[in-house]
Amino acid sequence: MLIAEDDKDTAMLYKMALEQRHHRVVVAYDGEDCLKIYHEVSQHIRFNTINISQPFDAVLLDYKMPKINGIQVATEILAVNPHQRIIFASAYVEETLIDSIKELKKVIELVQKPFGEGALIDTIEDKDAYEQLQKLNVDLDIIKAVNPTHEQIVDLLERLQRIQKHTFG
């Protein structure tokens, strides 16, 4: 997990909360450092031919940061890795959503500031998606044993919802 947050106290709260849940966390305090870390880790993965699709499970970006803002960071990350999970943390929800659609050409995940540790953890750990899968009578133990990416979880959920709609719709 890569966190880019310019408020150091907030960044440390996020880091501690996620590490208590056994997530590995790297913190950057501005957009420029975030990109530097992202590219270094990506290079390390390519150099060592580690077979993973993205360097971080998720990148949590503060929308307004010094040097390079969150939208610009997301744009650069998605240019090199279009499947990287990006989550914006922003008090400017409408502005962030509009900018993400306009600049990134896609809707990204968004957590409205201020938010508690629970909301952060639920978002990172796909709590809502797993709850929806459970409502569809999916055996979550089997799904979790595979250790799917966020993208795979969302894809499975969307496919099952389409099947349910066509079956019962």
Secondary structure as a PSIPRED ss2 file (coil, helix, strand):
# PSIPRED VFORMAT (PSIPRED V4.0)

   1 M C   1.000  0.000  0.000
   2 L E   0.000  0.000  1.000
   3 I E   0.000  0.000  1.000
   4 A E   0.000  0.000  1.000
   5 E C   1.000  0.000  0.000
   6 D C   1.000  0.000  0.000
   7 D C   1.000  0.000  0.000
   8 K H   0.000  1.000  0.000
   9 D H   0.000  1.000  0.000
  10 T H   0.000  1.000  0.000
  11 A H   0.000  1.000  0.000
  12 M H   0.000  1.000  0.000
  13 L H   0.000  1.000  0.000
  14 Y H   0.000  1.000  0.000
  15 K H   0.000  1.000  0.000
  16 M H   0.000  1.000  0.000
  17 A H   0.000  1.000  0.000
  18 L H   0.000  1.000  0.000
  19 E H   0.000  1.000  0.000
  20 Q H   0.000  1.000  0.000
  21 R C   1.000  0.000  0.000
  22 H C   1.000  0.000  0.000
  23 H C   1.000  0.000  0.000
  24 R C   1.000  0.000  0.000
  25 V C   1.000  0.000  0.000
  26 V E   0.000  0.000  1.000
  27 V E   0.000  0.000  1.000
  28 A E   0.000  0.000  1.000
  29 Y C   1.000  0.000  0.000
  30 D C   1.000  0.000  0.000
  31 G H   0.000  1.000  0.000
  32 E H   0.000  1.000  0.000
  33 D H   0.000  1.000  0.000
  34 C H   0.000  1.000  0.000
  35 L H   0.000  1.000  0.000
  36 K H   0.000  1.000  0.000
  37 I H   0.000  1.000  0.000
  38 Y H   0.000  1.000  0.000
  39 H H   0.000  1.000  0.000
  40 E H   0.000  1.000  0.000
  41 V H   0.000  1.000  0.000
  42 S H   0.000  1.000  0.000
  43 Q H   0.000  1.000  0.000
  44 H H   0.000  1.000  0.000
  45 I H   0.000  1.000  0.000
  46 R H   0.000  1.000  0.000
  47 F H   0.000  1.000  0.000
  48 N C   1.000  0.000  0.000
  49 T C   1.000  0.000  0.000
  50 I C   1.000  0.000  0.000
  51 N C   1.000  0.000  0.000
  52 I C   1.000  0.000  0.000
  53 S C   1.000  0.000  0.000
  54 Q C   1.000  0.000  0.000
  55 P C   1.000  0.000  0.000
  56 F C   1.000  0.000  0.000
  57 D C   1.000  0.000  0.000
  58 A C   1.000  0.000  0.000
  59 V E   0.000  0.000  1.000
  60 L E   0.000  0.000  1.000
  61 L E   0.000  0.000  1.000
  62 D E   0.000  0.000  1.000
  63 Y C   1.000  0.000  0.000
  64 K C   1.000  0.000  0.000
  65 M C   1.000  0.000  0.000
  66 P C   1.000  0.000  0.000
  67 K C   1.000  0.000  0.000
  68 I C   1.000  0.000  0.000
  69 N C   1.000  0.000  0.000
  70 G H   0.000  1.000  0.000
  71 I H   0.000  1.000  0.000
  72 Q H   0.000  1.000  0.000
  73 V H   0.000  1.000  0.000
  74 A H   0.000  1.000  0.000
  75 T H   0.000  1.000  0.000
  76 E H   0.000  1.000  0.000
  77 I H   0.000  1.000  0.000
  78 L H   0.000  1.000  0.000
  79 A H   0.000  1.000  0.000
  80 V H   0.000  1.000  0.000
  81 N C   1.000  0.000  0.000
  82 P C   1.000  0.000  0.000
  83 H C   1.000  0.000  0.000
  84 Q C   1.000  0.000  0.000
  85 R C   1.000  0.000  0.000
  86 I E   0.000  0.000  1.000
  87 I E   0.000  0.000  1.000
  88 F E   0.000  0.000  1.000
  89 A E   0.000  0.000  1.000
  90 S E   0.000  0.000  1.000
  91 A C   1.000  0.000  0.000
  92 Y C   1.000  0.000  0.000
  93 V H   0.000  1.000  0.000
  94 E H   0.000  1.000  0.000
  95 E H   0.000  1.000  0.000
  96 T H   0.000  1.000  0.000
  97 L H   0.000  1.000  0.000
  98 I H   0.000  1.000  0.000
  99 D H   0.000  1.000  0.000
 100 S H   0.000  1.000  0.000
 101 I H   0.000  1.000  0.000
 102 K H   0.000  1.000  0.000
 103 E H   0.000  1.000  0.000
 104 L H   0.000  1.000  0.000
 105 K C   1.000  0.000  0.000
 106 K C   1.000  0.000  0.000
 107 V C   1.000  0.000  0.000
 108 I C   1.000  0.000  0.000
 109 E E   0.000  0.000  1.000
 110 L E   0.000  0.000  1.000
 111 V E   0.000  0.000  1.000
 112 Q E   0.000  0.000  1.000
 113 K C   1.000  0.000  0.000
 114 P C   1.000  0.000  0.000
 115 F C   1.000  0.000  0.000
 116 G C   1.000  0.000  0.000
 117 E H   0.000  1.000  0.000
 118 G H   0.000  1.000  0.000
 119 A H   0.000  1.000  0.000
 120 L H   0.000  1.000  0.000
 121 I H   0.000  1.000  0.000
 122 D H   0.000  1.000  0.000
 123 T H   0.000  1.000  0.000
 124 I H   0.000  1.000  0.000
 125 E C   1.000  0.000  0.000
 126 D C   1.000  0.000  0.000
 127 K H   0.000  1.000  0.000
 128 D H   0.000  1.000  0.000
 129 A H   0.000  1.000  0.000
 130 Y H   0.000  1.000  0.000
 131 E H   0.000  1.000  0.000
 132 Q H   0.000  1.000  0.000
 133 L H   0.000  1.000  0.000
 134 Q H   0.000  1.000  0.000
 135 K H   0.000  1.000  0.000
 136 L C   1.000  0.000  0.000
 137 N C   1.000  0.000  0.000
 138 V C   1.000  0.000  0.000
 139 D C   1.000  0.000  0.000
 140 L H   0.000  1.000  0.000
 141 D H   0.000  1.000  0.000
 142 I H   0.000  1.000  0.000
 143 I H   0.000  1.000  0.000
 144 K H   0.000  1.000  0.000
 145 A H   0.000  1.000  0.000
 146 V H   0.000  1.000  0.000
 147 N C   1.000  0.000  0.000
 148 P C   1.000  0.000  0.000
 149 T C   1.000  0.000  0.000
 150 H H   0.000  1.000  0.000
 151 E H   0.000  1.000  0.000
 152 Q H   0.000  1.000  0.000
 153 I H   0.000  1.000  0.000
 154 V H   0.000  1.000  0.000
 155 D H   0.000  1.000  0.000
 156 L H   0.000  1.000  0.000
 157 L H   0.000  1.000  0.000
 158 E H   0.000  1.000  0.000
 159 R H   0.000  1.000  0.000
 160 L H   0.000  1.000  0.000
 161 Q H   0.000  1.000  0.000
 162 R H   0.000  1.000  0.000
 163 I H   0.000  1.000  0.000
 164 Q H   0.000  1.000  0.000
 165 K H   0.000  1.000  0.000
 166 H H   0.000  1.000  0.000
 167 T H   0.000  1.000  0.000
 168 F H   0.000  1.000  0.000
 169 G C   1.000  0.000  0.000
